[in-house]
């Protein structure tokens, strides 16, 4: 189980703990809790736990405290705390081990802690220091924060047997919250809010991030012209391989290696099953269904499945069937369907072939065309290209009337064969923005 998956469950426990008052594990940092002085049963109003989901909020302030979980082989919690305190800027550590059945280190426990630090530091710095200066591994956590909520929210009772709902209006609509570590002040987020009501008074108010709209990746595509900066000495290729064409794949490496300018080749391919799929928008009569079912089962196939409304079927043969015999069976099925007067399509199962051919030089003019011709004559949907780098400083975004900076000044591209460095090419660019900044970018020249 990944660290994020483990901590998601831990946070779920925190949420339940928050709702039912499990303060031994979860308290907002530096907040003291006082026990009842006399230990007597409270005879006042009943405390009822409420929750509101899908509440839109804004990050008001990040607090210099994180809650995180991590794995470690350390067994002495005091020694681990002392090691954490050695990090410059750490002010307070409150943590301990919790039993956990599935851990990557196989220890059977995880370390969960709150860490407070100097206000001029941030969670990214703290996590980096923990990773480099302690035995903690697979660190994942949340940042304590204050969030601004709507002035009024609709809440429902956690215990569904109460079936209660209430509208709560804040006197000051700021709540404590746990947010993911990439949150920054001003982010638009979605949270769940928990609170305990005793009469009209709300206590233990806490928000938990469900989504961060501002930090969500935005995928964009545009077309532009760019200069070829460099070309790799390799070709990448792929094709679709129906069962009846699969024999040619077994000799493809040898065939490509025989092309002038190719130094070596690696092909990745797994043979498809010998299966025919039949589909139609029409329906079969009861008599036609019985006739076709009998016919298909007489083909000595491994399995046959048939649906009458709408008409569809799968006929699977063993992998040992020879291709000429498979094609004979396919023709027999086509003839029978025509005989029944049904309009249907029949397709073979396919697999996908891919590979890389290393070249003697970046010049792929001849070798690239030869590989393309070889794939086209043996398979369907062939695609051959040459990886390279394009020089690009920025990507124009007509939707917002500005350009996005490409920090490296270049981007990876999949190009048609036969180009040279310095040439201008027209490509389709796919890029991802996070907070308006390019996080990833790639380009492809259309075949």
C-alpha positions in Angstrom: 0.0 0.0 0.0 1.3 3.4 -0.9 2.1 6.0 1.8 -0.7 8.3 0.5 -3.2 5.4 0.8 -2.1 4.7 4.3 -2.4 8.3 5.4 -5.7 8.7 3.8 -7.0 6.1 6.2 -5.2 7.7 9.1 -6.9 11.0 8.2 -10.2 9.3 8.1 -9.5 8.1 11.6 -8.7 11.7 12.6 -12.0 12.9 11.2 -13.9 10.3 13.2 -11.8 11.1 16.2 -12.6 14.8 15.7 -16.3 14.1 15.6 -16.4 11.8 18.6 -13.9 13.7 20.7 -11.0 11.4 20.4 -8.6 14.0 21.6 -5.9 11.6 22.9 -4.7 11.3 19.2 -5.9 14.5 17.6 -5.7 17.9 19.1 -5.1 21.2 17.3 -1.5 22.1 18.1 -0.8 24.0 21.3 -4.5 23.8 22.3 -4.9 22.5 25.9 -7.8 20.3 26.8 -9.0 20.3 30.4 -10.8 17.3 32.0 -14.1 17.7 33.8 -13.3 18.7 37.3 -15.8 16.5 39.1 -16.1 13.6 36.6 -19.9 13.7 37.0 -22.2 12.9 34.1 -23.3 16.1 32.3 -27.0 16.5 32.8 -27.2 19.5 30.4 -28.1 19.5 26.7 -27.0 16.5 24.6 -23.9 16.9 22.4 -24.6 15.9 18.8 -22.0 15.6 16.1 -22.7 17.2 12.7 -20.9 17.3 9.4 -21.1 19.2 6.1 -19.6 18.0 2.9 -18.7 19.9 -0.3 -18.2 23.2 1.3 -16.4 25.8 -0.8 -13.7 27.7 1.1 -10.6 29.8 0.7 -7.2 29.2 2.4 -6.9 32.2 4.7 -3.5 31.4 6.4 -1.1 28.5 6.6 0.1 27.7 10.1 3.6 26.6 10.8 2.6 23.1 11.8 2.2 19.9 9.9 0.7 16.5 10.7 2.4 13.7 8.9 2.9 10.0 8.8 6.0 8.1 7.8 7.7 4.8 8.0 11.0 4.1 9.9 13.1 1.3 11.2 13.7 3.3 14.4 12.0 1.8 17.4 12.9 4.4 20.1 10.4 7.3 19.8 12.5 9.5 22.1 15.6 9.0 19.9 13.6 9.8 16.8 12.1 13.0 18.4 15.6 14.1 19.4 16.8 13.7 15.8 13.9 15.8 14.6 14.6 18.5 17.1 18.1 18.8 15.7 16.7 20.3 12.5 17.0 24.0 12.5 13.7 25.8 13.0 11.8 22.9 14.6 10.0 24.2 17.7 7.8 21.3 18.9 7.4 17.6 18.1 4.4 15.5 19.3 4.4 12.1 17.8 4.3 8.3 18.4 4.1 4.9 16.8 0.8 3.4 15.6 0.4 -0.3 14.7 -0.3 -0.8 11.0 -0.6 -4.1 9.2 0.7 -3.2 5.8 3.9 -1.2 5.5 6.6 -1.2 2.8 9.3 -1.7 5.4 7.5 -4.6 7.0 7.8 -3.1 10.6 4.1 -3.3 11.4 3.8 0.3 12.5 3.9 3.9 11.3 5.1 7.1 12.9 2.4 9.8 13.2 3.3 13.3 14.5 2.6 17.0 14.7 5.6 19.2 14.1 5.6 23.0 14.7 8.3 25.2 13.2 9.4 28.8 12.8 6.9 31.0 11.0 9.5 31.9 8.2 9.8 28.2 7.2 7.3 26.1 5.2 6.1 22.5 5.0 8.2 21.8 1.9 11.4 22.7 3.7 10.5 20.7 6.7 9.6 17.6 4.8 12.8 17.9 2.8 14.8 18.1 6.1 13.0 15.2 7.6 13.8 13.0 4.5 17.5 14.0 4.5 18.3 14.2 8.2 16.2 11.5 9.9 15.4 7.8 9.4 11.8 8.7 8.2 10.7 7.4 4.9 7.6 7.7 2.7 6.6 10.9 4.4 3.2 12.2 3.6 1.2 14.8 5.5 -1.1 17.7 5.8 -0.6 21.4 6.8 -2.6 23.0 9.6 -4.3 26.1 8.3 -7.1 28.6 8.8 -9.7 28.6 6.1 -12.5 31.1 5.3 -15.9 29.4 5.0 -19.3 30.7 3.8 -21.0 32.7 6.4 -23.8 30.0 6.6 -23.5 26.3 6.0 -26.0 23.4 6.1 -25.0 20.5 8.3 -26.4 17.1 9.1 -26.1 14.8 12.0 -23.3 12.2 11.8 -25.5 9.6 13.5 -28.1 9.0 10.7 -30.5 7.6 13.3 -31.0 11.2 14.5 -31.8 12.3 11.0 -31.1 15.9 12.0 -30.1 18.9 9.9 -29.4 22.5 10.8 -28.2 25.7 9.3 -25.3 27.1 11.1 -24.3 30.8 10.8 -20.8 31.7 11.9 -20.1 34.7 14.1 -16.6 34.7 12.5 -16.4 32.3 9.5 -12.8 31.2 10.0 -12.1 27.6 10.8 -9.1 25.5 11.6 -8.3 23.0 8.9 -6.0 20.2 7.6 -4.9 20.8 4.0 -2.6 19.0 1.7 1.0 20.2 1.7 0.8 21.9 -1.7 -1.9 24.4 -0.6 -1.0 28.0 -0.5 -2.8 31.1 0.9 -5.6 32.2 -1.4 -6.4 28.8 -2.9 -10.0 28.0 -3.7 -10.7 24.6 -2.1 -13.5 22.3 -1.1 -13.7 20.9 2.4 -15.8 18.9 4.8 -16.6 20.6 8.1 -17.2 18.7 11.4 -18.6 20.2 14.6 -20.2 19.1 17.8 -23.3 21.1 18.9 -24.5 21.4 22.5 -27.6 23.3 22.0 -26.8 26.2 19.7 -23.1 26.3 20.5 -20.6 24.6 18.1 -17.4 23.2 19.4 -14.5 21.2 17.9 -15.0 22.9 14.6 -12.6 21.5 12.0 -12.4 21.5 8.2 -10.7 18.8 6.1 -9.6 19.4 2.5 -11.5 17.4 -0.1 -10.2 19.1 -3.3 -8.1 22.1 -4.2 -9.5 23.8 -7.3 -6.6 26.2 -7.7 -3.9 23.5 -7.7 -5.7 21.1 -10.0 -3.6 20.5 -13.2 -5.0 22.1 -16.3 -4.3 20.2 -19.6 -3.9 22.3 -22.7 -3.1 21.7 -26.4 -2.0 24.1 -29.1 -0.2 24.0 -32.4 2.9 26.0 -33.2 6.1 26.1 -35.2 9.5 25.4 -33.5 13.1 24.8 -34.4 14.6 21.3 -34.2 17.4 21.7 -31.6 18.7 18.1 -31.7 17.7 14.6 -32.8 18.3 11.3 -31.1 20.0 8.5 -32.9 16.9 6.2 -32.7 13.5 5.5 -34.1 10.4 4.7 -32.1 7.7 2.6 -33.9 4.4 0.9 -33.2 1.6 -0.9 -35.0 -1.6 -2.8 -34.5 -1.4 -6.6 -35.1 -4.5 -8.7 -35.9 -4.1 -12.4 -35.2 -3.8 -13.3 -38.9 -0.8 -10.9 -39.2 1.0 -12.0 -36.1 3.5 -14.3 -37.7 5.3 -11.3 -39.3 6.0 -9.9 -35.8 8.3 -12.9 -35.0 10.9 -11.8 -37.6 10.5 -8.0 -37.3 13.7 -7.4 -35.3 15.7 -9.3 -37.9 13.9 -7.5 -40.8 14.6 -4.0 -39.3 18.2 -4.8 -38.5 18.7 -5.6 -42.2 17.9 -2.0 -43.1 20.9 0.2 -43.9 21.7 2.7 -41.1 20.1 0.6 -38.3 22.5 -0.6 -35.6 20.1 -2.6 -33.4 16.4 -3.2 -32.8 14.2 -4.2 -29.9 10.6 -5.2 -30.5 8.0 -5.6 -27.7 5.0 -7.8 -28.7 2.6 -10.3 -27.3 0.6 -12.4 -29.7 -3.2 -11.7 -29.7 -5.7 -14.5 -29.1 -7.3 -16.3 -32.0 -10.7 -14.7 -31.4 -13.4 -13.4 -33.7 -15.8 -10.7 -32.5 -19.1 -10.1 -34.3 -21.3 -7.1 -33.7 -24.5 -5.7 -35.2 -27.2 -3.2 -34.4 -29.8 -5.7 -35.7 -31.4 -8.5 -33.7 -31.7 -12.2 -34.6 -35.0 -14.0 -34.8 -35.3 -17.0 -32.6 -34.8 -19.4 -35.6 -31.7 -17.5 -36.8 -30.2 -17.5 -33.4 -30.6 -21.2 -33.0 -29.2 -21.8 -36.5 -26.2 -19.6 -35.9 -25.5 -21.0 -32.5 -25.4 -24.5 -33.9 -23.2 -23.3 -36.8 -20.7 -21.6 -34.5 -20.5 -24.5 -32.1 -19.6 -26.8 -35.1 -16.4 -24.7 -35.8 -14.5 -26.6 -33.2 -13.8 -23.4 -31.3 -12.7 -23.3 -27.7 -15.6 -21.1 -26.6 -18.6 -19.5 -28.2 -20.9 -16.8 -26.8 -23.9 -15.4 -28.6 -26.4 -12.6 -27.9 -29.5 -12.1 -30.1 -30.7 -8.6 -29.1 -28.7 -6.8 -30.5 -26.8 -9.4 -32.3 -23.2 -10.1 -31.1 -20.9 -13.0 -30.7 -17.4 -14.1 -29.7 -15.7 -17.1 -31.1 -12.4 -18.1 -29.6 -10.0 -20.7 -31.0 -6.8 -22.1 -29.4 -3.5 -20.2 -29.9 -2.2 -23.3 -31.7 -4.6 -22.9 -34.6 -2.7 -22.1 -37.8 -3.4 -18.8 -39.5 -4.6 -20.2 -42.8 -7.2 -22.3 -40.9 -8.2 -19.3 -38.8 -8.8 -17.3 -41.9 -10.9 -20.1 -43.3 -13.1 -20.1 -40.2 -13.4 -16.4 -40.5 -14.7 -16.6 -44.1 -17.1 -19.4 -43.1 -18.6 -17.1 -40.3 -18.9 -14.2 -42.8 -20.7 -16.4 -45.3 -23.1 -17.7 -42.7 -24.0 -14.2 -41.5 -24.7 -13.1 -45.1 -26.8 -16.2 -45.6 -28.9 -15.2 -42.6 -29.4 -11.7 -44.1 -27.9 -9.9 -41.2 -25.7 -6.8 -41.5 -22.8 -7.2 -39.1 -19.1 -6.5 -38.8 -16.5 -9.1 -37.9 -13.1 -8.3 -36.4 -10.1 -10.3 -35.2 -8.5 -9.8 -31.8 -5.5 -7.5 -32.0 -2.3 -6.9 -30.1 -0.1 -3.8 -30.1 3.5 -3.9 -31.2 6.1 -1.3 -30.3 9.9 -1.0 -30.5 13.0 1.1 -30.8 15.6 1.0 -33.5 19.0 2.4 -32.7 20.6 4.2 -35.7 24.2 4.8 -36.8 23.5 8.6 -36.9 20.7 11.1 -36.4 20.0 11.0 -40.1 16.8 9.0 -40.4 15.8 9.9 -44.0 16.3 6.5 -45.6 16.1 4.2 -42.6 12.9 5.9 -41.3 11.1 5.4 -44.6 12.2 1.8 -44.8 10.9 1.0 -41.4 7.6 2.7 -42.2 7.3 0.7 -45.5 8.1 -2.6 -43.6 5.4 -1.9 -41.0 2.8 -0.8 -43.5 3.2 -3.9 -45.6 2.8 -6.3 -42.6 0.5 -4.6 -40.0 -2.2 -2.0 -39.5 -2.0 1.6 -38.2 1.8 1.8 -38.4 3.6 4.8 -36.8 7.2 5.7 -36.9 9.0 8.7 -35.5 12.2 10.1 -34.2 12.6 11.6 -30.7 14.2 15.0 -30.5 14.4 18.3 -28.7 12.8 21.5 -29.9 14.0 25.0 -29.0 11.0 26.8 -27.4 11.0 29.8 -24.9 7.2 30.1 -24.5 3.9 28.7 -25.5 1.2 31.2 -26.6 -2.2 30.7 -24.9 -4.9 32.5 -27.0 -7.6 31.6 -24.4 -6.1 34.1 -21.9 -4.1 36.3 -24.4 -0.7 35.6 -22.9 2.2 33.1 -23.2 3.5 30.6 -20.7 7.2 30.4 -20.1 9.1 27.2 -20.8 11.7 27.3 -18.1 14.2 25.0 -19.8 13.9 26.7 -23.1 13.3 23.4 -24.8 10.9 20.5 -25.0 10.8 16.8 -25.9 9.2 16.0 -29.2 8.2 13.0 -31.3 8.9 14.0 -34.9 8.5 12.5 -38.4 11.7 10.9 -39.8 14.1 12.8 -42.1 14.5 16.1 -40.2 17.8 17.9 -39.5 18.8 20.2 -36.7 17.9 23.8 -37.3 14.8 22.9 -39.4 11.4 24.4 -38.5 8.6 22.0 -37.8 4.9 22.3 -37.1 3.9 20.3 -34.0 1.0 19.8 -31.6 2.0 20.7 -28.1 0.4 19.1 -25.0 1.2 20.8 -21.7 0.0 20.8 -18.1 -0.4 24.0 -16.0 -0.5 24.1 -12.3 -1.2 27.6 -10.8 -0.5 29.0 -14.3 3.0 27.5 -14.5 4.0 24.7 -17.0 4.7 21.5 -15.1 5.1 19.2 -18.1 5.2 19.7 -21.9 5.7 17.5 -24.9 5.1 17.8 -28.6 4.3 15.6 -31.6 4.5 16.2 -35.3 1.5 14.6 -36.9 2.2 11.7 -39.3 
